[in-house]
Amino acid sequence: MSTTSIPETCRAAVLTEHGAPLEIRELPVPAELEPGALLVRIEAATVCGSDLHLWDGSLAGSQALTLPVIPGHEMVGSVVRIGPGAERDTFGAPLHPGDRICFTHASCNQCEHCRLDNQPTLCTNRQYYMFTSCAKPPYLVGGFAEYCYVFPNSGRVKVPEEVRTEWASAASCALRTVVHSFDRIGRLNPWDTVVIQGAGPLGLFATALADHLGAGRIVTIGAPDDRLKIATSFGATDVVSLSAAPEPQDRIDAVRDLLGGRGADVVFEFSGARTAFTEGLGMIREGGRYMVTGQIDGPGKEVPVRPGFITRQQLTIMGTWSGHIAEYYKALQFVRNTRDRYDFGALVPHRYTLDNATDALARMRAQEDIKPVLVPHATPAGVSA
């Protein structure tokens, strides 16, 4: 099944050495699909902070991998081949060649986390894009490529017509992770004060979602200042700039000053900064809730914490890892329903080819780009100029 001629090989930007430029390679395009699998033509792949950590090697503490790999796990593909039994998306919508989809890492549906806990993101047998070697079949297992193989157990959802391809790509990791975090932390009320640590893609999406859900006051912390302007347009009632509050205690004091000396009802950590967790503890009120999402594990990430403080303050502290197909669906619907309220295009203004993938990573690391968009093909469908 195809809407276009499918080549026997395609180009991919491959990580062969941590910190080194990505290497453009020709890799086989699978001609035969397993039952439940799909082959998609990548229309856009957005760069995630996890791609940066994969590139520099700091993700090794949280996820095993064997090089070479294709970076990228947030992407939109148009269906070009459909394996047996893969004629519908996870929610029952028919799939046809040319349909745009987002798709998940593949959980096994057999382990305790999948079957008993209903937490497939903790699956002990999960197949991951960008962590799976591209040196063996099915080869195309990352978003920085012209085509990608959709694992048989990957959840998949059609992208609504009203959602631009690059918005959907960003939603397929950053926003779905934010949605998962909000689902886990529980209801936000109109009288709640919310602190968002971080003004990167996750923090900005979180600001918009907190605003949409009706939080009474939203304080977004981050840098550079042009991102804080986006946060304000996304609903932040207050912002704290890292340039004005360069030290952890400065930021704690700034938040408490804004809130009249009181801590926030809910704090979300989306920054990934080493000191962010202890800072967040200083920003939360007694009995408050703290969601930690931006942190990765590894050497040098340890911070001192006083457990008695958590006990005495009676805090609820939770973590979120990744997201599954329900969060993808909700993220896409949020973008679809609020596209006239929030300028999602402000998060994805710049385009790069596969040949410039390393430049895209470097610009994101330097905070010169919020979320770069890789466009593998010369005339991508659905991506704005």
PLY file of the C-alpha trace (Angstrom):
ply
format ascii 1.0
element vertex 385
property float x
property float y
property float z
element edge 384
property int vertex1
property int vertex2
end_header
0.00 0.00 0.00
1.60 3.23 -1.08
0.83 6.72 -2.24
4.30 7.20 -3.64
7.24 5.17 -4.83
9.00 3.76 -1.78
12.78 3.43 -2.16
14.81 0.39 -1.10
17.02 2.62 1.07
16.66 6.04 2.65
18.74 8.67 4.43
19.03 8.91 8.19
21.06 11.10 10.56
22.84 8.55 12.76
24.56 8.93 16.12
27.77 6.89 16.01
29.69 8.62 18.82
28.43 10.74 21.69
29.15 14.41 21.13
30.24 13.89 17.54
28.40 15.20 14.47
25.59 12.95 13.30
26.50 10.86 10.28
24.23 10.69 7.24
23.77 7.04 6.25
21.72 5.11 3.73
19.70 2.45 5.55
17.41 -0.29 4.21
13.69 0.46 4.04
11.77 -2.63 5.25
9.80 -4.16 2.40
8.00 -6.69 4.62
6.09 -5.66 7.72
5.26 -7.72 10.79
1.58 -8.08 11.69
0.51 -4.86 13.34
3.42 -2.82 11.97
3.37 0.25 9.73
5.88 2.05 7.58
5.62 5.84 7.56
7.26 8.63 5.64
8.55 11.14 8.19
7.00 14.53 7.47
8.52 16.31 10.47
10.58 15.37 13.51
11.04 17.86 16.32
14.09 17.86 18.55
13.51 16.95 22.20
15.75 17.69 25.17
16.20 13.92 25.45
17.80 13.98 22.00
20.38 16.42 23.36
21.10 14.13 26.31
21.31 11.16 23.95
23.76 13.09 21.79
26.04 14.10 24.69
25.79 10.72 26.43
24.15 11.88 29.65
21.09 9.66 29.09
23.20 6.58 29.79
22.14 6.69 33.44
18.46 6.29 32.64
18.36 4.09 29.55
20.73 1.50 28.08
21.61 1.82 24.42
24.01 0.44 21.86
25.30 2.72 19.11
24.65 3.40 16.31
21.16 4.80 16.79
18.89 7.25 14.99
17.90 10.08 17.35
14.35 11.35 17.45
11.20 10.04 19.11
8.74 12.86 18.50
7.65 12.85 14.90
4.74 12.72 12.50
4.70 10.21 9.68
2.36 9.66 6.77
1.39 6.03 6.27
2.94 4.37 3.19
2.74 0.65 4.07
0.27 -1.16 6.30
1.07 -4.52 7.86
-1.53 -7.24 8.44
-3.95 -6.20 11.17
-2.75 -2.58 11.24
-5.63 -1.09 9.28
-6.87 1.06 12.20
-5.30 3.32 14.76
-5.47 2.55 18.48
-8.83 4.32 18.78
-10.46 2.50 15.89
-10.08 5.10 13.14
-9.33 3.54 9.73
-5.81 4.11 8.42
-5.11 4.71 4.76
-1.96 5.56 2.83
-1.23 9.24 3.26
-2.82 9.55 6.71
-0.66 11.43 9.21
-0.07 9.67 12.53
1.81 10.05 15.78
3.01 6.83 17.41
4.43 5.68 20.73
7.31 3.61 21.95
6.17 -0.03 22.05
5.15 -1.59 25.37
4.90 -5.38 25.53
1.30 -5.63 26.88
2.45 -8.70 28.84
4.47 -7.57 31.87
3.16 -6.61 35.31
3.32 -2.88 34.60
1.37 -3.26 31.38
-1.28 -5.71 32.59
-1.63 -5.18 36.32
-0.58 -1.59 37.03
-1.85 -0.08 33.77
1.39 1.90 33.54
2.78 0.93 30.12
5.44 3.66 30.22
7.15 1.53 32.92
7.07 -1.61 30.73
10.12 -3.76 31.42
10.29 -4.92 27.80
9.60 -1.63 26.05
10.97 -1.01 22.56
12.19 2.56 22.29
12.75 4.75 19.31
16.16 6.46 19.38
17.53 3.86 21.85
17.25 0.86 19.51
20.25 0.08 17.30
19.81 0.94 13.64
22.46 -1.58 12.63
19.91 -4.40 12.45
16.32 -4.84 11.21
14.01 -2.98 11.12
16.79 -0.32 10.90
14.54 2.77 10.76
13.86 3.20 14.48
14.24 6.93 15.05
12.73 10.15 13.81
15.82 11.70 12.19
15.25 9.74 8.99
13.18 9.84 5.82
11.11 6.82 6.86
10.34 5.10 10.15
9.12 1.66 11.17
6.14 1.66 13.52
6.54 -1.27 15.91
3.59 -3.70 16.07
2.90 -2.79 19.71
3.28 0.97 19.21
0.14 2.94 19.91
-0.80 5.12 16.96
-3.27 7.95 16.50
-4.34 9.96 13.47
-3.44 13.63 13.52
-6.54 15.85 13.32
-6.80 17.81 10.07
-6.76 21.13 11.93
-3.38 20.41 13.58
-0.28 21.40 11.64
2.32 18.67 11.24
5.02 20.47 13.23
2.59 21.17 16.09
1.61 17.52 16.18
5.25 16.46 16.24
5.98 18.68 19.24
2.83 17.41 20.93
3.96 13.81 20.49
6.58 14.06 23.24
6.74 17.41 25.01
3.01 17.97 25.28
2.03 14.34 25.85
4.53 14.24 28.75
2.97 17.40 30.17
-0.50 15.88 29.80
0.69 12.75 31.63
2.10 14.93 34.43
-1.14 16.87 34.80
-3.19 13.67 34.78
-1.08 12.20 37.57
-0.95 15.27 39.80
-4.73 15.63 39.86
-7.25 18.40 39.46
-6.32 22.07 39.26
-8.79 24.49 40.81
-9.50 28.15 40.00
-8.12 29.11 43.40
-4.85 27.17 42.96
-1.51 28.85 42.47
0.82 26.96 40.14
4.56 27.29 39.63
6.11 26.02 36.38
9.86 25.48 36.66
11.27 25.81 33.17
10.41 27.81 30.06
11.46 25.25 27.50
8.95 23.31 25.38
7.56 21.37 28.36
7.29 24.42 30.58
5.59 26.48 27.90
3.12 23.74 27.03
2.48 23.31 30.78
1.82 27.03 31.15
-0.81 26.86 28.41
-2.41 23.74 29.87
-2.53 25.19 33.39
-4.17 28.30 31.96
-6.67 26.24 29.96
-7.55 24.18 33.03
-8.32 27.33 35.00
-5.49 27.67 37.52
-5.94 30.93 39.40
-2.33 32.10 39.24
0.56 30.75 37.18
4.21 31.62 37.77
6.63 30.46 35.05
10.37 30.45 35.78
13.02 30.29 33.09
15.18 31.85 30.42
15.88 33.43 28.02
13.48 36.31 28.40
11.92 35.90 24.94
10.56 32.55 26.13
9.01 34.24 29.14
7.15 36.52 26.72
5.67 33.39 25.15
4.82 32.11 28.63
2.91 35.33 29.31
1.01 34.98 26.04
0.24 31.37 27.05
-1.37 32.46 30.31
1.38 33.01 32.87
0.23 35.68 35.32
3.81 36.16 36.55
7.28 35.21 35.32
10.64 34.89 37.03
13.67 35.41 34.82
16.89 33.52 35.53
18.81 36.66 34.60
17.03 38.61 37.36
17.17 35.69 39.83
20.40 33.82 39.02
20.73 31.80 42.23
18.38 29.11 43.60
17.50 31.11 46.72
16.83 34.16 44.55
14.19 32.21 42.65
12.63 30.80 45.81
12.44 34.32 47.28
11.01 35.73 44.04
8.20 33.17 43.96
7.33 33.64 47.61
7.40 37.42 47.21
4.94 37.14 44.31
2.68 34.92 46.41
2.73 37.09 49.52
5.15 34.86 51.40
3.06 31.76 50.81
4.19 28.82 48.71
2.37 27.51 45.65
-0.35 24.89 45.79
1.19 22.95 42.91
4.72 23.01 41.51
5.73 21.37 38.24
9.41 20.72 37.53
10.08 20.77 33.77
13.49 22.44 33.67
15.89 19.53 34.07
18.27 21.78 36.03
20.24 19.98 38.72
19.09 22.29 41.54
15.47 22.49 40.41
14.13 19.80 42.74
15.39 21.41 45.93
14.29 24.82 44.63
10.81 23.48 44.02
10.60 22.23 47.58
11.29 25.77 48.72
8.47 27.15 46.56
5.66 24.86 47.73
3.20 25.48 50.55
2.41 23.09 53.38
0.29 20.23 52.05
1.13 21.12 48.45
1.77 18.90 45.44
5.01 18.57 43.49
5.34 16.89 40.09
8.91 16.12 38.96
9.20 15.44 35.23
12.29 17.15 33.83
14.98 15.31 35.77
17.17 12.55 34.37
19.29 10.16 36.40
23.03 9.72 36.24
26.34 10.61 37.93
26.53 14.17 39.21
22.75 14.54 39.43
22.60 13.99 43.20
21.29 16.83 45.37
20.95 17.13 49.17
17.40 16.80 50.47
16.03 16.91 54.02
13.40 14.13 54.15
12.02 15.54 57.39
10.97 18.67 55.53
8.79 16.57 53.24
7.28 14.83 56.26
6.62 17.99 58.26
5.15 19.83 55.26
3.03 16.79 54.38
3.92 17.13 50.71
2.76 14.97 47.83
5.69 14.36 45.48
5.30 12.42 42.25
7.26 11.70 39.08
6.26 11.14 35.47
8.08 9.16 32.81
7.17 9.58 29.15
3.58 9.00 28.04
1.39 6.47 26.28
-1.19 6.63 23.53
-3.98 8.16 25.65
-1.71 11.13 26.40
-0.88 11.48 22.69
-4.58 11.60 21.87
-5.30 14.16 24.59
-2.32 16.30 23.53
-3.48 16.42 19.92
-7.02 17.28 20.97
-5.73 20.06 23.22
-3.80 21.58 20.31
-6.77 21.17 17.99
-9.22 22.80 20.40
-7.00 25.68 21.55
-5.08 26.50 18.35
-6.76 29.92 18.16
-5.91 30.74 21.78
-2.21 29.76 21.90
0.39 30.41 19.20
1.93 26.93 19.04
3.90 28.02 16.00
6.06 30.17 18.32
7.57 26.98 19.70
8.61 25.57 16.30
9.69 28.49 14.07
12.80 27.01 12.41
13.32 24.20 9.88
16.38 22.02 9.29
17.29 19.31 6.82
18.81 15.99 7.88
22.20 17.35 6.78
21.80 20.11 9.37
20.59 17.86 12.20
23.74 18.43 14.26
23.30 22.20 13.90
19.72 21.84 15.13
20.91 19.98 18.23
23.61 22.58 18.89
21.19 25.48 18.52
18.73 23.89 20.90
21.50 23.25 23.45
22.54 26.93 23.18
18.88 27.96 23.73
18.88 29.65 20.33
15.93 27.53 19.25
13.04 26.32 21.41
12.19 23.23 19.39
13.89 22.75 16.00
11.93 20.98 13.26
13.74 18.48 11.04
12.21 18.15 7.59
13.66 15.03 5.93
12.06 15.61 2.51
12.32 18.55 0.16
8.56 19.07 -0.06
7.11 17.86 3.25
3.36 17.54 3.47
1.66 19.77 6.03
4.73 21.66 7.25
4.61 25.41 6.99
7.34 27.38 5.30
0 1
1 2
2 3
3 4
4 5
5 6
6 7
7 8
8 9
9 10
10 11
11 12
12 13
13 14
14 15
15 16
16 17
17 18
18 19
19 20
20 21
21 22
22 23
23 24
24 25
25 26
26 27
27 28
28 29
29 30
30 31
31 32
32 33
33 34
34 35
35 36
36 37
37 38
38 39
39 40
40 41
41 42
42 43
43 44
44 45
45 46
46 47
47 48
48 49
49 50
50 51
51 52
52 53
53 54
54 55
55 56
56 57
57 58
58 59
59 60
60 61
61 62
62 63
63 64
64 65
65 66
66 67
67 68
68 69
69 70
70 71
71 72
72 73
73 74
74 75
75 76
76 77
77 78
78 79
79 80
80 81
81 82
82 83
83 84
84 85
85 86
86 87
87 88
88 89
89 90
90 91
91 92
92 93
93 94
94 95
95 96
96 97
97 98
98 99
99 100
100 101
101 102
102 103
103 104
104 105
105 106
106 107
107 108
108 109
109 110
110 111
111 112
112 113
113 114
114 115
115 116
116 117
117 118
118 119
119 120
120 121
121 122
122 123
123 124
124 125
125 126
126 127
127 128
128 129
129 130
130 131
131 132
132 133
133 134
134 135
135 136
136 137
137 138
138 139
139 140
140 141
141 142
142 143
143 144
144 145
145 146
146 147
147 148
148 149
149 150
150 151
151 152
152 153
153 154
154 155
155 156
156 157
157 158
158 159
159 160
160 161
161 162
162 163
163 164
164 165
165 166
166 167
167 168
168 169
169 170
170 171
171 172
172 173
173 174
174 175
175 176
176 177
177 178
178 179
179 180
180 181
181 182
182 183
183 184
184 185
185 186
186 187
187 188
188 189
189 190
190 191
191 192
192 193
193 194
194 195
195 196
196 197
197 198
198 199
199 200
200 201
201 202
202 203
203 204
204 205
205 206
206 207
207 208
208 209
209 210
210 211
211 212
212 213
213 214
214 215
215 216
216 217
217 218
218 219
219 220
220 221
221 222
222 223
223 224
224 225
225 226
226 227
227 228
228 229
229 230
230 231
231 232
232 233
233 234
234 235
235 236
236 237
237 238
238 239
239 240
240 241
241 242
242 243
243 244
244 245
245 246
246 247
247 248
248 249
249 250
250 251
251 252
252 253
253 254
254 255
255 256
256 257
257 258
258 259
259 260
260 261
261 262
262 263
263 264
264 265
265 266
266 267
267 268
268 269
269 270
270 271
271 272
272 273
273 274
274 275
275 276
276 277
277 278
278 279
279 280
280 281
281 282
282 283
283 284
284 285
285 286
286 287
287 288
288 289
289 290
290 291
291 292
292 293
293 294
294 295
295 296
296 297
297 298
298 299
299 300
300 301
301 302
302 303
303 304
304 305
305 306
306 307
307 308
308 309
309 310
310 311
311 312
312 313
313 314
314 315
315 316
316 317
317 318
318 319
319 320
320 321
321 322
322 323
323 324
324 325
325 326
326 327
327 328
328 329
329 330
330 331
331 332
332 333
333 334
334 335
335 336
336 337
337 338
338 339
339 340
340 341
341 342
342 343
343 344
344 345
345 346
346 347
347 348
348 349
349 350
350 351
351 352
352 353
353 354
354 355
355 356
356 357
357 358
358 359
359 360
360 361
361 362
362 363
363 364
364 365
365 366
366 367
367 368
368 369
369 370
370 371
371 372
372 373
373 374
374 375
375 376
376 377
377 378
378 379
379 380
380 381
381 382
382 383
383 384
